[in-house]
């Protein structure tokens, strides 16, 4: 029969490896914990009045809208230098920009024109369209100096292949960055709103 002293010694020896194994599992679990992602989306400019369309308001289709391939990712991309881009691992878009940007553009242009006849195309149910706006965005990201940059060209078409109006914009928006990436997304939304205002001016130059 084992003496009480030997039994205690055996328990201590057995508890040692088990304790170490438990600590190892806790450390592995802590190392495997990842920071939760923060999701953001662009927003339209505030509505400044009624957007009820009159009979003279043309129906406008927005599309196609093209973006640089480096923005085709969930991470928010920031430009840290002329030839360097940084993708934030935990600050991400809630949906692809190729879906968000045309929708916000259409909403912004509709508000700028005070019209509810601005649509993203193609649509599931085709609608009669008077003017089509094609937009090619070549830059759309926050910069290292705290500004938001947007560069774009657009063409406005009627019912023929030759554009009726065209334009370009190189937009820089400055602001308070105290809220981190939320502030950066707000600046990008403002830049998109400014682009929409200029496109609306092109549309008005044809419609008036």
N, C-alpha and C positions, 0 to 999 in steps of 0.2 A: 504494500500500500504506500502511495506517494505521500511524503511528509508535507505539512502545510507550507513550510518555507519553500520547498521545491515547486509546489503548485503555484504560489505567488510569482516565483521567478518565471515559470512557464507562461503565465498570463501576461507578464510584462513583455516577454520576448515576442509573444503573439500579437500583443496590442501595438508594438512598435511598427512593424511592417504595415499593419492595417491603417494606422494613423498617418503614416507617410503616404500611403496610396490615396487616402481621403484628401489629404492636402494637395496632392498632385492633381486630382480631379477638380478641386476647387480652383487651382491656378489655371488649368486648361480652360475651364469654363469662363474665367475672367478674361483670358486672352481671346476667347472666341466671341466675346460680346462686341458688336459693332455699333457705331453711332447711327441713330435713326436718320433717315433721309428727310430733308425739308423740301416740300413741294411748293412751286410758285406757278403763277399764270399771269399773262398779260391782261390788262384791263383797258376798256375804251375810255375816251375822254368823257368828262361829266356832261350830261345832257343839259344844254343851256336854253332849251325851249321846245316848242312843239315840233314834231317831225312829221306832221300830217302833210302828205303830198298834195299839191294842187294838180289840176288837169294838165298843166304845161310841164310838169316835172318828168324828165325822161327816166325810163327804167334802165338801170345800170347794172351790168354784170362785172364782177371782179374776178379775174382769173384768165390765164393761169398766173400764179404768184410763185416765183422761184427764189430759193435761198441757197447760200453756199453749202456745199456738202459737209463742211466741218461742223455745221450746226445741226446736222442730222444725228443727234444723240440726246439721251435724256439729261445729261449733265449740262449745267450752265457753263458756257465757255467765256472766259475773260481774256482779253489781249494784254499781255504783260510787256510786249515790245513789238517792234516792227515785224519780226519774223517768229514770234513765239506766242502760242496760245496755251492757256491753262484751263483744264476742265475740272470743276469742283466735284468731288466724289459724292458729297452729301447734300449739295444744293442743286436740285433738279427741277426740270419742267414737269408739270402735272400731265401734259400731253405733248405730242410732237409739235414743234414750231410750225411745221408745214400745214398743220391743221389750225393752229391758233392764229397765226398772223393773218391769213386771208379773212377769217371771221371778224377779227378786231378791226382790220382795215375797212371792211364793208360797214361795220357799225359806226366807225369814226367818220367815214365819208358820208354816210346817211345823215348823221347828226350835223356835219358841216354844211350839208345841202338842205337840211331840214326836210328830209325825204325818207319815206319808208319803202321806197322802191329801189333799194340797193341790195344786190344779192351776190352770194358766192356761187360761182359756176365751176364745173357743171352741177346742175341740180337734179334730184331724182325725178322731179316733174318739170319738164321744160316750160319756161315762161317767155313771153315776148320781150326781147331786150332791144332797147334803142341804141345804147352805147356799151362797148366792152372796154374794160381797162386791164391791160396786161402789165404786170409789175415784176421787175427783175431786181432783187435786193442782193447787193454784192458784199455788204458789211452790216452786221447787226449784233453788237456785243458791247459790254462795258470795257473801258480802257483803264490802264494802270493809274492814270491821273485823276480818276474818279468821275469821268464823264461817260456818257453813253453815245455810241457812234452808230449812225445809220447812213448808208449810201445806197442809192437806188435810182433806177431809170424806169419810166413808164410810157406806154403808148395808149392812146384812146382811139378806138375804131368805131366806125359806124357800120353800115351794111356792106362795105367793100374792104378789100385787103389792104388798101393804102391807109395809114393812120391819119386821122384828122387833127390830132394834137399829140405832142410829145414833150417830155420834160425830164429833168434830173434833179437830184437833191443830195447834198452832203451835209448831214445834220449832226450837230454836237449839242448835247443837253447836259448842263451842269446842275448839281443839287447836293443836298445833304446826304451823306452816306452813313449816318449814325446807326441806321438799322441794318447794316451789312448788305446781304444779298437782296433782302426785301427792298431796300433803297435802290439798288441797281436795277431791279425789275421795274420799279416805278419810273425810273429815268428812261428805260427802254420803252415803256408804254407811252411816255410823253413824246419820245422821238417818233414813234409810230403815229401818234396823233398829229404831229407836225407834218409828217409825210402825207397823211390823209388830207390835211388842210390844203396842201399845195396841189394834190391831185384833184381835189374838189374845184379849185380855181381853174384848172385845165378843162374840167367838164363844163363849168359855167361859161368859159370862153367860147365853147361850141354851142351850148344850149341857148345862150342869150342872143 
